[in-house]
Amino acid sequence: PIPGQEATAPGDVTRSDYQKTKKKKPYKIPKLDRSKPKASGSKPYEKKPKKGENKWKETFRMARVLMEVKDAIKE
């Protein structure tokens, strides 16, 4: 090893790196208002309805991906 430098394994995380990542704020889960019970599985935010034309594009894109996956499995 080079003098004045500790030998570290390639996967080692140095203490300074660890402290940098630790400073990031954790993701806060939105609090649900329990006074108004909703159906189970309801989300704390409203889902925007998709535009009609865009919805079909998305559906067909997903279908194409699924078909590719299915073909890949068959091979």
ZADOLUM-746802 format. One record per atom (N, C-alpha, C, O, CB): x, y, z. Coordinates in steps of 0.1 Angstrom, whole numbers, padded with zeros to 4 digits, always signed. Glycine has a CB too. Layout:
XYZ ...
//
This chain:
+0008-0012+0000 +0000+0000+0000 +0009+0013+0000 +0020+0013+0004 -0009+0000+0012 +0003+0024-0005 +0010+0037-0005 +0011+0042+0009 +0002+0041+0017 +0002+0047-0014 +0024+0046+0013 +0026+0051+0027 +0016+0063+0030 +0014+0072+0021 +0040+0056+0028 +0011+0063+0042 +0002+0074+0046 -0012+0072+0042 -0021+0081+0044 +0007+0087+0041 -0015+0061+0036 -0029+0058+0031 -0032+0044+0036 -0025+0034+0033 -0030+0060+0015 -0044+0043+0043 -0048+0029+0047 -0053+0021+0035 -0059+0027+0026 -0059+0030+0058 -0050+0008+0036 -0055+0000+0025 -0070-0004+0028 -0073-0009+0039 -0047-0014+0024 -0078+0000+0019 -0093-0003+0021 -0097-0012+0009 -0093-0011-0002 -0101+0010+0021 -0107-0021+0013 -0112-0029+0003 -0121-0021-0007 -0126-0010-0003 -0121-0040+0009 -0122-0025-0020 -0130-0016-0029 -0144-0014-0025 -0149-0003-0029 -0130-0023-0043 -0150-0023-0017 -0164-0020-0013 -0166-0013+0000 -0177-0010+0004 -0171-0033-0012 -0155-0009+0006 -0156-0002+0019 -0162+0011+0018 -0159+0019+0009 -0142-0002+0025 -0170+0014+0028 -0176+0028+0029 -0169+0035+0040 -0168+0030+0051 -0192+0027+0031 -0163+0047+0036 -0156+0054+0046 -0165+0061+0056 -0177+0063+0052 -0146+0065+0040 -0161+0065+0067 -0169+0071+0077 -0176+0084+0072 -0188+0086+0075 -0162+0073+0090 -0168+0092+0065 -0173+0105+0060 -0185+0102+0050 -0195+0110+0050 -0162+0113+0054 -0183+0092+0042 -0194+0089+0032 -0207+0085+0040 -0218+0089+0036 -0190+0077+0023 -0205+0077+0050 -0216+0072+0058 -0223+0084+0065 -0236+0085+0065 -0212+0062+0069 -0215+0093+0070 -0222+0105+0077 -0229+0114+0067 -0239+0120+0070 -0211+0113+0084 -0223+0115+0055 -0230+0123+0044 -0244+0118+0042 -0254+0125+0041 -0222+0124+0032 -0245+0104+0040 -0258+0098+0036 -0267+0099+0048 -0279+0100+0046 -0256+0084+0032 -0262+0099+0060 -0270+0099+0072 -0277+0112+0074 -0288+0113+0080 -0262+0095+0085 -0271+0123+0069 -0277+0136+0071 -0290+0138+0063 -0298+0147+0066 -0267+0147+0067 -0292+0130+0052 -0304+0132+0044 -0317+0129+0053 -0317+0119+0061 -0304+0122+0032 -0327+0137+0051 -0339+0135+0059 -0347+0123+0055 -0348+0120+0043 -0348+0147+0059 -0352+0115+0064 -0359+0103+0060 -0373+0107+0054 -0378+0118+0057 -0362+0093+0072 -0378+0099+0045 -0391+0102+0039 -0402+0101+0049 -0404+0091+0056 -0394+0092+0027 -0410+0112+0050 -0421+0112+0059 -0433+0106+0053 -0438+0110+0042 -0424+0127+0064 -0439+0097+0059 -0452+0090+0054 -0463+0100+0058 -0465+0104+0069 -0454+0076+0061 -0472+0103+0048 -0483+0113+0051 -0492+0107+0061 -0496+0095+0060 -0490+0116+0038 -0496+0115+0071 -0505+0110+0082 -0519+0110+0076 -0524+0119+0070 -0504+0120+0094 -0526+0099+0079 -0540+0097+0075 -0549+0103+0086 -0546+0101+0098 -0543+0083+0072 -0559+0109+0082 -0569+0114+0092 -0578+0103+0095 -0587+0099+0087 -0577+0126+0086 -0577+0097+0107 -0584+0085+0111 -0598+0089+0116 -0607+0080+0117 -0577+0078+0123 -0601+0102+0117 -0615+0105+0122 -0625+0103+0111 -0637+0100+0114 -0615+0120+0126 -0621+0103+0098 -0630+0100+0087 -0625+0087+0081 -0617+0087+0071 -0630+0111+0077 -0630+0075+0086 -0625+0062+0080 -0630+0060+0066 -0641+0063+0062 -0631+0051+0088 -0620+0056+0057 -0622+0054+0043 -0621+0039+0041 -0618+0031+0050 -0612+0062+0034 -0624+0034+0029 -0622+0020+0025 -0608+0017+0027 -0599+0025+0025 -0627+0017+0011 -0605+0004+0032 -0591+0000+0034 -0584+0000+0021 -0590-0003+0010 -0590-0014+0041 -0571+0004+0021 -0564+0005+0008 -0564+0018+0002 -0558+0021-0009 -0568-0006-0001 -0572+0028+0007 -0573+0041+0001 -0560+0048+0004 -0554+0046+0015 -0586+0049+0006 -0556+0057-0005 -0544+0064-0003 -0546+0078+0003 -0556+0083+0002 -0536+0065-0017 -0535+0083+0009 -0537+0097+0015 -0536+0108+0005 -0538+0120+0009 -0526+0099+0025 -0535+0105-0008 -0535+0115-0018 -0544+0111-0029 -0548+0099-0030 -0521+0117-0024 -0549+0120-0037 -0558+0118-0048 -0550+0114-0060 -0540+0120-0063 -0567+0130-0050 -0555+0104-0067 -0548+0100-0080 -0555+0107-0091 -0567+0108-0092 -0550+0084-0082 -0546+0114-0099 -0552+0122-0110 -0557+0112-0121 -0551+0102-0125 -0541+0131-0116 -0569+0115-0126 -0574+0106-0137 -0566+0109-0150 -0562+0120-0153 -0589+0109-0140 -0563+0098-0157 -0555+0099-0169 -0564+0104-0180 -0576+0102-0181 -0549+0085-0173 -0557+0112-0189 -0564+0117-0201 -0568+0104-0210 -0560+0095-0211 -0555+0127-0209 -0579+0105-0216 -0585+0093-0223 -0575+0087-0233 -0572+0075-0233 -0597+0097-0231 -0570+0096-0242 -0561+0091-0253 -0548+0086-0247 -0543+0075-0252 -0558+0103-0263 -0543+0092-0237 -0530+0088-0231 -0531+0075-0224 -0522+0067-0224 -0525+0099-0221 -0543+0073-0218 -0546+0060-0211 -0544+0048-0220 -0538+0038-0216 -0560+0060-0205 -0549+0050-0233 -0548+0038-0242 -0534+0036-0246 -0529+0025-0248 -0557+0041-0254 -0527+0047-0249 -0512+0046-0252 -0505+0038-0242 -0498+0029-0245 -0506+0060-0254 -0508+0042-0229 -0501+0035-0218 -0505+0021-0217 -0497+0012-0215 -0505+0042-0205 -0518+0018-0219 -0523+0004-0219 -0516-0005-0229 -0511-0016-0227 -0538+0003-0221 -0515+0000-0242 -0509-0007-0252 -0494-0009-0250 -0488-0019-0254 -0511-0001-0266 -0487+0002-0245 -0473+0001-0242 -0471-0010-0232 -0461-0018-0233 -0468+0015-0236 -0479-0011-0221 -0478-0021-0211 -0480-0035-0218 -0473-0045-0215 -0488-0019-0200 -0490-0036-0226 -0493-0049-0233 -0481-0054-0241 -0478-0065-0241 -0506-0047-0242 -0475-0044-0248 -0463-0048-0257 -0452-0053-0248 -0446-0063-0251 -0459-0035-0265 -0449-0046-0237 -0439-0051-0228 -0442-0064-0222 -0433-0073-0222 -0437-0041-0216 -0455-0067-0219 -0458-0080-0213 -0456-0091-0224 -0452-0102-0220 -0473-0080-0209 -0460-0088-0236 -0458-0098-0247 -0443-0101-0249 -0439-0113-0251 -0464-0093-0260 -0435-0091-0248 -0420-0093-0250 -0415-0102-0239 -0407-0111-0241 -0413-0079-0250 -0420-0099-0227 -0416-0107-0215 -0420-0122-0217 -0412-0131-0214 -0421-0101-0202 -0432-0123-0221 -0438-0137-0223 -0430-0144-0234 -0426-0156-0232 -0453-0136-0228 -0426-0138-0245 -0418-0144-0255 -0404-0147-0250 -0399-0158-0253 -0417-0134-0267 -0398-0138-0242 -0385-0141-0236 -0385-0153-0227 -0376-0161-0227 -0380-0129-0228 -0396-0155-0220 -0398-0167-0211 -0399-0180-0219 -0393-0190-0216 -0410-0165-0202 -0406-0179-0230 -0408-0191-0239 -0394-0196-0245 -0392-0208-0246 -0417-0188-0250 -0386-0186-0248 -0373-0190-0254 -0364-0198-0245 -0353-0201-0249 -0366-0178-0259 
//
